[in-house]
């Protein structure tokens, strides 16, 4: 007899996992809960969107989800990592396993684990090591915790790519967050550098020097990708960078660079929510994004 899988958060990552795990051996049912389901205006539409994936059932509450799920997978925004764990601890049955995919600091993951373990729930942290959409359920992830090894075997049996790295909680998250500082930092640097060069009309010369130094990188293509990802997911990335800054603090350092990365990601996401990049998408050139930022700066000057 298979288990009931409960997805907490049914955004991009939760949806990809849910659709990808449908019909896998050992999974009888997949349930989903998302705060959007409770929205007075749009909740019904959000539930229908989840259930359009035939085989996934949208539940009425976190309590309803936890009442039936033997494995809970948390895929929410970084700022909600601990809050979700605390709520799940109130409702989950003893012996339930909880896989935390969220981009949070080692300290945040350890506090989440404490709350769940006090309720008899087995907590496993995950560090998702790259963007999920290109990989689907095969996205590489590192697992940590006492149950990491056994849960990795279960996940890999479903076609996932999970590697247990430590029984000590925080190790997988430390790897993930250290990597995130670099990757999200590159995004922020490219946006600031490319837009500044465009404003001065020196982008061709600047890109030529980058090509000379890093010939293996297609900088215009990479720049377009970075701009589009930050425009689409900047709010989520900024939250992740605030958790990355906390990771740096927990290591005993001042997160001067990481805090600045969060600020740049957040600024672009605010422009995106205001409609500044309307009509642009993943196929747009980086210059199109930069021109919108330049025009906005000129209006604000």
VOLUM-799732 format. One record per residue (C-alpha): residue number from 1; residue in one letter; x negated, y negated, z negated. Coordinates in nm, 2 decimals. Layout:
BEGIN
atom num: NUM	residuo: A	u: X	v: Y	w: Z
...
***
This chain:
BEGIN
atom num: 1	residuo: X	u: 0.00	v: 0.00	w: 0.00
atom num: 2	residuo: X	u: -0.13	v: -0.34	w: 0.09
atom num: 3	residuo: X	u: -0.14	v: -0.67	w: -0.10
atom num: 4	residuo: X	u: 0.04	v: -0.99	w: -0.08
atom num: 5	residuo: X	u: -0.19	v: -1.28	w: 0.02
atom num: 6	residuo: X	u: -0.10	v: -1.63	w: -0.10
atom num: 7	residuo: X	u: -0.24	v: -1.94	w: 0.08
atom num: 8	residuo: X	u: -0.25	v: -2.26	w: -0.13
atom num: 9	residuo: X	u: -0.27	v: -2.54	w: 0.13
atom num: 10	residuo: X	u: -0.14	v: -2.49	w: 0.48
atom num: 11	residuo: X	u: -0.34	v: -2.76	w: 0.67
atom num: 12	residuo: X	u: -0.59	v: -2.69	w: 0.94
atom num: 13	residuo: X	u: -0.80	v: -2.43	w: 0.74
atom num: 14	residuo: X	u: -0.50	v: -2.26	w: 0.57
atom num: 15	residuo: X	u: -0.32	v: -2.23	w: 0.90
atom num: 16	residuo: X	u: -0.62	v: -2.08	w: 1.08
atom num: 17	residuo: X	u: -0.67	v: -1.83	w: 0.80
atom num: 18	residuo: X	u: -0.30	v: -1.74	w: 0.79
atom num: 19	residuo: X	u: -0.27	v: -1.68	w: 1.16
atom num: 20	residuo: X	u: -0.60	v: -1.50	w: 1.18
atom num: 21	residuo: X	u: -0.52	v: -1.26	w: 0.90
atom num: 22	residuo: X	u: -0.17	v: -1.16	w: 1.01
atom num: 23	residuo: X	u: -0.15	v: -0.79	w: 1.07
atom num: 24	residuo: X	u: -0.49	v: -0.71	w: 0.91
atom num: 25	residuo: X	u: -0.50	v: -0.36	w: 0.75
atom num: 26	residuo: X	u: -0.43	v: -0.39	w: 0.38
atom num: 27	residuo: X	u: -0.23	v: -0.71	w: 0.40
atom num: 28	residuo: X	u: 0.15	v: -0.65	w: 0.36
atom num: 29	residuo: X	u: 0.26	v: -1.01	w: 0.34
atom num: 30	residuo: X	u: 0.12	v: -1.37	w: 0.38
atom num: 31	residuo: X	u: 0.28	v: -1.64	w: 0.17
atom num: 32	residuo: X	u: 0.20	v: -2.01	w: 0.19
atom num: 33	residuo: X	u: 0.25	v: -2.31	w: -0.04
atom num: 34	residuo: X	u: 0.16	v: -2.67	w: 0.04
atom num: 35	residuo: X	u: 0.26	v: -2.99	w: -0.14
atom num: 36	residuo: X	u: 0.40	v: -3.11	w: 0.19
atom num: 37	residuo: X	u: 0.67	v: -2.85	w: 0.16
atom num: 38	residuo: X	u: 0.82	v: -3.04	w: -0.13
atom num: 39	residuo: X	u: 0.83	v: -3.38	w: 0.05
atom num: 40	residuo: X	u: 1.18	v: -3.51	w: 0.05
atom num: 41	residuo: X	u: 1.17	v: -3.64	w: 0.40
atom num: 42	residuo: X	u: 0.94	v: -3.41	w: 0.59
atom num: 43	residuo: X	u: 0.93	v: -3.09	w: 0.37
atom num: 44	residuo: X	u: 1.17	v: -2.89	w: 0.58
atom num: 45	residuo: X	u: 0.97	v: -2.97	w: 0.90
atom num: 46	residuo: X	u: 0.65	v: -2.87	w: 0.73
atom num: 47	residuo: X	u: 0.80	v: -2.54	w: 0.61
atom num: 48	residuo: X	u: 0.93	v: -2.47	w: 0.96
atom num: 49	residuo: X	u: 0.59	v: -2.54	w: 1.11
atom num: 50	residuo: X	u: 0.43	v: -2.29	w: 0.88
atom num: 51	residuo: X	u: 0.69	v: -2.02	w: 0.95
atom num: 52	residuo: X	u: 0.67	v: -2.07	w: 1.32
atom num: 53	residuo: X	u: 0.37	v: -1.85	w: 1.28
atom num: 54	residuo: X	u: 0.57	v: -1.53	w: 1.27
atom num: 55	residuo: X	u: 0.49	v: -1.33	w: 0.96
atom num: 56	residuo: X	u: 0.40	v: -1.62	w: 0.73
atom num: 57	residuo: X	u: 0.66	v: -1.72	w: 0.46
atom num: 58	residuo: X	u: 0.66	v: -2.07	w: 0.31
atom num: 59	residuo: X	u: 0.74	v: -2.05	w: -0.06
atom num: 60	residuo: X	u: 0.94	v: -2.30	w: -0.26
atom num: 61	residuo: X	u: 0.67	v: -2.37	w: -0.52
atom num: 62	residuo: X	u: 0.33	v: -2.28	w: -0.65
atom num: 63	residuo: X	u: 0.50	v: -2.08	w: -0.91
atom num: 64	residuo: X	u: 0.69	v: -1.87	w: -0.65
atom num: 65	residuo: X	u: 0.37	v: -1.81	w: -0.46
atom num: 66	residuo: X	u: 0.18	v: -1.70	w: -0.77
atom num: 67	residuo: X	u: 0.46	v: -1.47	w: -0.88
atom num: 68	residuo: X	u: 0.40	v: -1.24	w: -0.58
atom num: 69	residuo: X	u: 0.04	v: -1.29	w: -0.46
atom num: 70	residuo: X	u: -0.24	v: -1.06	w: -0.56
atom num: 71	residuo: X	u: -0.50	v: -1.27	w: -0.39
atom num: 72	residuo: X	u: -0.48	v: -1.65	w: -0.38
atom num: 73	residuo: X	u: -0.69	v: -1.85	w: -0.13
atom num: 74	residuo: X	u: -0.72	v: -2.22	w: -0.21
atom num: 75	residuo: X	u: -0.78	v: -2.44	w: 0.10
atom num: 76	residuo: X	u: -0.69	v: -2.79	w: -0.01
atom num: 77	residuo: X	u: -0.88	v: -3.12	w: 0.00
atom num: 78	residuo: X	u: -1.19	v: -3.15	w: -0.22
atom num: 79	residuo: X	u: -1.02	v: -3.40	w: -0.47
atom num: 80	residuo: X	u: -0.75	v: -3.14	w: -0.54
atom num: 81	residuo: X	u: -0.98	v: -2.85	w: -0.62
atom num: 82	residuo: X	u: -0.96	v: -2.86	w: -1.00
atom num: 83	residuo: X	u: -0.59	v: -2.97	w: -1.01
atom num: 84	residuo: X	u: -0.49	v: -2.67	w: -0.79
atom num: 85	residuo: X	u: -0.69	v: -2.43	w: -1.00
atom num: 86	residuo: X	u: -0.53	v: -2.56	w: -1.32
atom num: 87	residuo: X	u: -0.18	v: -2.53	w: -1.17
atom num: 88	residuo: X	u: -0.25	v: -2.18	w: -1.05
atom num: 89	residuo: X	u: -0.37	v: -2.08	w: -1.39
atom num: 90	residuo: X	u: -0.03	v: -2.17	w: -1.53
atom num: 91	residuo: X	u: 0.15	v: -1.93	w: -1.30
atom num: 92	residuo: X	u: -0.08	v: -1.66	w: -1.16
atom num: 93	residuo: X	u: -0.05	v: -1.31	w: -1.30
atom num: 94	residuo: X	u: -0.33	v: -1.15	w: -1.49
atom num: 95	residuo: X	u: -0.56	v: -0.96	w: -1.26
atom num: 96	residuo: X	u: -0.49	v: -1.18	w: -0.96
atom num: 97	residuo: X	u: -0.80	v: -1.28	w: -0.76
atom num: 98	residuo: X	u: -0.85	v: -1.65	w: -0.67
atom num: 99	residuo: X	u: -1.08	v: -1.74	w: -0.38
atom num: 100	residuo: X	u: -1.17	v: -2.11	w: -0.38
atom num: 101	residuo: X	u: -1.27	v: -2.24	w: -0.03
atom num: 102	residuo: X	u: -1.28	v: -2.60	w: -0.12
atom num: 103	residuo: X	u: -1.58	v: -2.83	w: -0.08
atom num: 104	residuo: X	u: -1.65	v: -2.92	w: -0.44
atom num: 105	residuo: X	u: -1.95	v: -2.96	w: -0.67
atom num: 106	residuo: X	u: -2.08	v: -2.66	w: -0.87
atom num: 107	residuo: X	u: -1.96	v: -2.83	w: -1.19
atom num: 108	residuo: X	u: -1.61	v: -2.87	w: -1.05
atom num: 109	residuo: X	u: -1.60	v: -2.50	w: -0.94
atom num: 110	residuo: X	u: -1.72	v: -2.39	w: -1.28
atom num: 111	residuo: X	u: -1.44	v: -2.59	w: -1.45
atom num: 112	residuo: X	u: -1.19	v: -2.44	w: -1.21
atom num: 113	residuo: X	u: -1.32	v: -2.09	w: -1.29
atom num: 114	residuo: X	u: -1.29	v: -2.15	w: -1.67
atom num: 115	residuo: X	u: -0.93	v: -2.26	w: -1.64
atom num: 116	residuo: X	u: -0.84	v: -1.95	w: -1.43
atom num: 117	residuo: X	u: -1.04	v: -1.70	w: -1.63
atom num: 118	residuo: X	u: -0.86	v: -1.81	w: -1.95
atom num: 119	residuo: X	u: -0.54	v: -1.70	w: -1.77
atom num: 120	residuo: X	u: -0.69	v: -1.36	w: -1.68
atom num: 121	residuo: X	u: -0.75	v: -1.46	w: -1.31
atom num: 122	residuo: X	u: -1.06	v: -1.34	w: -1.14
atom num: 123	residuo: X	u: -1.23	v: -1.65	w: -0.98
atom num: 124	residuo: X	u: -1.46	v: -1.64	w: -0.67
atom num: 125	residuo: X	u: -1.61	v: -1.95	w: -0.52
atom num: 126	residuo: X	u: -1.68	v: -1.98	w: -0.15
atom num: 127	residuo: X	u: -1.91	v: -2.22	w: 0.04
atom num: 128	residuo: X	u: -1.77	v: -2.25	w: 0.39
atom num: 129	residuo: X	u: -2.09	v: -2.31	w: 0.59
atom num: 130	residuo: X	u: -1.97	v: -2.48	w: 0.91
atom num: 131	residuo: X	u: -1.66	v: -2.62	w: 1.08
atom num: 132	residuo: X	u: -1.37	v: -2.36	w: 1.07
atom num: 133	residuo: X	u: -1.19	v: -2.42	w: 1.40
atom num: 134	residuo: X	u: -1.46	v: -2.28	w: 1.64
atom num: 135	residuo: X	u: -1.50	v: -1.97	w: 1.44
atom num: 136	residuo: X	u: -1.15	v: -1.90	w: 1.30
atom num: 137	residuo: X	u: -1.16	v: -1.63	w: 1.03
atom num: 138	residuo: X	u: -1.52	v: -1.55	w: 1.13
atom num: 139	residuo: X	u: -1.65	v: -1.88	w: 0.99
atom num: 140	residuo: X	u: -1.95	v: -1.79	w: 0.78
atom num: 141	residuo: X	u: -1.90	v: -1.83	w: 0.40
atom num: 142	residuo: X	u: -2.11	v: -1.76	w: 0.09
atom num: 143	residuo: X	u: -1.94	v: -1.62	w: -0.21
atom num: 144	residuo: X	u: -2.03	v: -1.65	w: -0.58
atom num: 145	residuo: X	u: -1.91	v: -1.50	w: -0.90
atom num: 146	residuo: X	u: -1.88	v: -1.17	w: -1.08
atom num: 147	residuo: X	u: -1.63	v: -1.04	w: -0.82
atom num: 148	residuo: X	u: -1.81	v: -1.19	w: -0.52
atom num: 149	residuo: X	u: -1.95	v: -0.86	w: -0.39
atom num: 150	residuo: X	u: -1.62	v: -0.67	w: -0.40
atom num: 151	residuo: X	u: -1.42	v: -0.95	w: -0.25
atom num: 152	residuo: X	u: -1.68	v: -1.00	w: 0.03
atom num: 153	residuo: X	u: -1.63	v: -0.63	w: 0.12
atom num: 154	residuo: X	u: -1.25	v: -0.68	w: 0.13
atom num: 155	residuo: X	u: -1.28	v: -1.00	w: 0.34
atom num: 156	residuo: X	u: -1.53	v: -0.84	w: 0.58
atom num: 157	residuo: X	u: -1.29	v: -0.55	w: 0.62
atom num: 158	residuo: X	u: -1.04	v: -0.80	w: 0.76
atom num: 159	residuo: X	u: -1.29	v: -0.92	w: 1.01
atom num: 160	residuo: X	u: -1.42	v: -1.22	w: 0.81
atom num: 161	residuo: X	u: -1.78	v: -1.32	w: 0.76
atom num: 162	residuo: X	u: -1.84	v: -1.33	w: 0.39
atom num: 163	residuo: X	u: -2.18	v: -1.29	w: 0.21
atom num: 164	residuo: X	u: -2.21	v: -1.26	w: -0.17
atom num: 165	residuo: X	u: -2.51	v: -1.47	w: -0.28
atom num: 166	residuo: X	u: -2.49	v: -1.47	w: -0.66
atom num: 167	residuo: X	u: -2.29	v: -1.36	w: -0.96
atom num: 168	residuo: X	u: -2.36	v: -1.70	w: -1.10
atom num: 169	residuo: X	u: -2.09	v: -1.96	w: -1.02
atom num: 170	residuo: X	u: -2.22	v: -2.28	w: -0.86
atom num: 171	residuo: X	u: -2.49	v: -2.13	w: -0.64
atom num: 172	residuo: X	u: -2.27	v: -2.09	w: -0.33
atom num: 173	residuo: X	u: -2.14	v: -2.44	w: -0.38
atom num: 174	residuo: X	u: -2.48	v: -2.59	w: -0.43
atom num: 175	residuo: X	u: -2.59	v: -2.45	w: -0.09
atom num: 176	residuo: X	u: -2.27	v: -2.58	w: 0.08
atom num: 177	residuo: X	u: -2.28	v: -2.92	w: -0.07
atom num: 178	residuo: X	u: -2.66	v: -2.97	w: 0.00
atom num: 179	residuo: X	u: -2.59	v: -2.88	w: 0.36
atom num: 180	residuo: X	u: -2.29	v: -3.12	w: 0.37
atom num: 181	residuo: X	u: -2.50	v: -3.41	w: 0.26
atom num: 182	residuo: X	u: -2.71	v: -3.36	w: 0.57
atom num: 183	residuo: X	u: -2.44	v: -3.28	w: 0.82
atom num: 184	residuo: X	u: -2.19	v: -3.55	w: 0.71
atom num: 185	residuo: X	u: -2.49	v: -3.79	w: 0.67
atom num: 186	residuo: X	u: -2.58	v: -3.73	w: 1.03
atom num: 187	residuo: X	u: -2.23	v: -3.81	w: 1.13
atom num: 188	residuo: X	u: -2.23	v: -4.14	w: 0.94
atom num: 189	residuo: X	u: -2.58	v: -4.23	w: 1.07
atom num: 190	residuo: X	u: -2.48	v: -4.17	w: 1.43
atom num: 191	residuo: X	u: -2.17	v: -4.38	w: 1.40
atom num: 192	residuo: X	u: -2.35	v: -4.67	w: 1.24
atom num: 193	residuo: X	u: -2.66	v: -4.64	w: 1.47
atom num: 194	residuo: X	u: -2.47	v: -4.59	w: 1.80
atom num: 195	residuo: X	u: -2.22	v: -4.87	w: 1.73
atom num: 196	residuo: X	u: -2.49	v: -5.11	w: 1.63
atom num: 197	residuo: X	u: -2.69	v: -5.03	w: 1.95
atom num: 198	residuo: X	u: -2.37	v: -5.07	w: 2.16
atom num: 199	residuo: X	u: -2.30	v: -5.41	w: 2.00
atom num: 200	residuo: X	u: -2.65	v: -5.53	w: 2.10
atom num: 201	residuo: X	u: -2.63	v: -5.37	w: 2.44
atom num: 202	residuo: X	u: -2.94	v: -5.16	w: 2.38
atom num: 203	residuo: X	u: -2.77	v: -4.81	w: 2.37
atom num: 204	residuo: X	u: -2.94	v: -4.68	w: 2.68
atom num: 205	residuo: X	u: -3.29	v: -4.76	w: 2.54
atom num: 206	residuo: X	u: -3.21	v: -4.63	w: 2.20
atom num: 207	residuo: X	u: -3.07	v: -4.30	w: 2.33
atom num: 208	residuo: X	u: -3.37	v: -4.26	w: 2.55
atom num: 209	residuo: X	u: -3.60	v: -4.28	w: 2.25
atom num: 210	residuo: X	u: -3.38	v: -4.03	w: 2.06
atom num: 211	residuo: X	u: -3.40	v: -3.80	w: 2.36
atom num: 212	residuo: X	u: -3.78	v: -3.82	w: 2.36
atom num: 213	residuo: X	u: -3.81	v: -3.74	w: 1.99
atom num: 214	residuo: X	u: -3.53	v: -3.47	w: 1.99
atom num: 215	residuo: X	u: -3.52	v: -3.34	w: 2.35
atom num: 216	residuo: X	u: -3.31	v: -3.04	w: 2.25
atom num: 217	residuo: X	u: -3.01	v: -3.25	w: 2.15
atom num: 218	residuo: X	u: -2.76	v: -3.40	w: 2.40
atom num: 219	residuo: X	u: -2.71	v: -3.72	w: 2.21
atom num: 220	residuo: X	u: -2.42	v: -3.87	w: 2.40
atom num: 221	residuo: X	u: -2.23	v: -3.54	w: 2.37
atom num: 222	residuo: X	u: -2.32	v: -3.50	w: 2.00
atom num: 223	residuo: X	u: -2.23	v: -3.86	w: 1.93
atom num: 224	residuo: X	u: -1.89	v: -3.81	w: 2.09
atom num: 225	residuo: X	u: -1.83	v: -3.50	w: 1.88
atom num: 226	residuo: X	u: -1.94	v: -3.67	w: 1.56
atom num: 227	residuo: X	u: -1.72	v: -3.98	w: 1.62
atom num: 228	residuo: X	u: -1.41	v: -3.76	w: 1.70
atom num: 229	residuo: X	u: -1.45	v: -3.54	w: 1.39
atom num: 230	residuo: X	u: -1.49	v: -3.83	w: 1.16
atom num: 231	residuo: X	u: -1.19	v: -4.01	w: 1.31
atom num: 232	residuo: X	u: -0.98	v: -3.70	w: 1.28
atom num: 233	residuo: X	u: -1.10	v: -3.58	w: 0.94
atom num: 234	residuo: X	u: -1.28	v: -3.88	w: 0.78
atom num: 235	residuo: X	u: -1.06	v: -3.89	w: 0.47
atom num: 236	residuo: X	u: -1.12	v: -3.52	w: 0.39
atom num: 237	residuo: X	u: -1.49	v: -3.57	w: 0.47
atom num: 238	residuo: X	u: -1.51	v: -3.87	w: 0.23
atom num: 239	residuo: X	u: -1.36	v: -3.67	w: -0.05
atom num: 240	residuo: X	u: -1.61	v: -3.39	w: 0.02
atom num: 241	residuo: X	u: -1.89	v: -3.65	w: 0.00
atom num: 242	residuo: X	u: -1.77	v: -3.78	w: -0.33
atom num: 243	residuo: X	u: -1.79	v: -3.42	w: -0.45
atom num: 244	residuo: X	u: -2.14	v: -3.40	w: -0.29
atom num: 245	residuo: X	u: -2.24	v: -3.71	w: -0.48
atom num: 246	residuo: X	u: -2.12	v: -3.54	w: -0.80
atom num: 247	residuo: X	u: -2.34	v: -3.24	w: -0.70
atom num: 248	residuo: X	u: -2.64	v: -3.48	w: -0.68
atom num: 249	residuo: X	u: -2.55	v: -3.63	w: -1.02
atom num: 250	residuo: X	u: -2.52	v: -3.28	w: -1.17
atom num: 251	residuo: X	u: -2.88	v: -3.21	w: -1.04
atom num: 252	residuo: X	u: -3.00	v: -3.52	w: -1.23
atom num: 253	residuo: X	u: -3.04	v: -3.77	w: -0.95
atom num: 254	residuo: X	u: -2.86	v: -4.09	w: -0.84
atom num: 255	residuo: X	u: -2.66	v: -4.02	w: -0.52
atom num: 256	residuo: X	u: -2.76	v: -4.34	w: -0.34
atom num: 257	residuo: X	u: -2.74	v: -4.19	w: 0.01
atom num: 258	residuo: X	u: -2.45	v: -3.95	w: -0.05
atom num: 259	residuo: X	u: -2.23	v: -4.23	w: -0.19
atom num: 260	residuo: X	u: -2.31	v: -4.44	w: 0.12
atom num: 261	residuo: X	u: -2.21	v: -4.15	w: 0.34
atom num: 262	residuo: X	u: -1.87	v: -4.13	w: 0.17
atom num: 263	residuo: X	u: -1.82	v: -4.50	w: 0.22
atom num: 264	residuo: X	u: -1.89	v: -4.48	w: 0.60
atom num: 265	residuo: X	u: -1.67	v: -4.18	w: 0.64
atom num: 266	residuo: X	u: -1.39	v: -4.34	w: 0.44
atom num: 267	residuo: X	u: -1.41	v: -4.67	w: 0.64
atom num: 268	residuo: X	u: -1.37	v: -4.49	w: 0.97
atom num: 269	residuo: X	u: -1.08	v: -4.29	w: 0.83
atom num: 270	residuo: X	u: -0.90	v: -4.60	w: 0.72
atom num: 271	residuo: X	u: -0.93	v: -4.75	w: 1.07
atom num: 272	residuo: X	u: -0.80	v: -4.42	w: 1.21
atom num: 273	residuo: X	u: -0.50	v: -4.43	w: 0.98
atom num: 274	residuo: X	u: -0.43	v: -4.79	w: 1.09
atom num: 275	residuo: X	u: -0.42	v: -4.67	w: 1.45
atom num: 276	residuo: X	u: -0.75	v: -4.82	w: 1.57
atom num: 277	residuo: X	u: -0.84	v: -4.51	w: 1.77
atom num: 278	residuo: X	u: -0.50	v: -4.44	w: 1.91
atom num: 279	residuo: X	u: -0.52	v: -4.26	w: 2.25
atom num: 280	residuo: X	u: -0.87	v: -4.13	w: 2.20
atom num: 281	residuo: X	u: -0.94	v: -3.76	w: 2.14
atom num: 282	residuo: X	u: -1.21	v: -3.50	w: 2.14
atom num: 283	residuo: X	u: -1.27	v: -3.56	w: 2.51
atom num: 284	residuo: X	u: -1.34	v: -3.93	w: 2.47
atom num: 285	residuo: X	u: -1.69	v: -4.07	w: 2.51
atom num: 286	residuo: X	u: -1.87	v: -4.21	w: 2.20
atom num: 287	residuo: X	u: -1.87	v: -4.55	w: 2.36
atom num: 288	residuo: X	u: -1.49	v: -4.56	w: 2.35
atom num: 289	residuo: X	u: -1.49	v: -4.51	w: 1.98
atom num: 290	residuo: X	u: -1.77	v: -4.76	w: 1.93
atom num: 291	residuo: X	u: -1.60	v: -5.03	w: 2.14
atom num: 292	residuo: X	u: -1.29	v: -5.00	w: 1.91
atom num: 293	residuo: X	u: -1.50	v: -5.05	w: 1.60
atom num: 294	residuo: X	u: -1.69	v: -5.35	w: 1.76
atom num: 295	residuo: X	u: -1.36	v: -5.51	w: 1.86
atom num: 296	residuo: X	u: -1.22	v: -5.47	w: 1.51
atom num: 297	residuo: X	u: -1.53	v: -5.62	w: 1.35
atom num: 298	residuo: X	u: -1.51	v: -5.92	w: 1.58
atom num: 299	residuo: X	u: -1.14	v: -5.97	w: 1.48
atom num: 300	residuo: X	u: -1.24	v: -5.95	w: 1.12
atom num: 301	residuo: X	u: -1.53	v: -6.19	w: 1.15
***
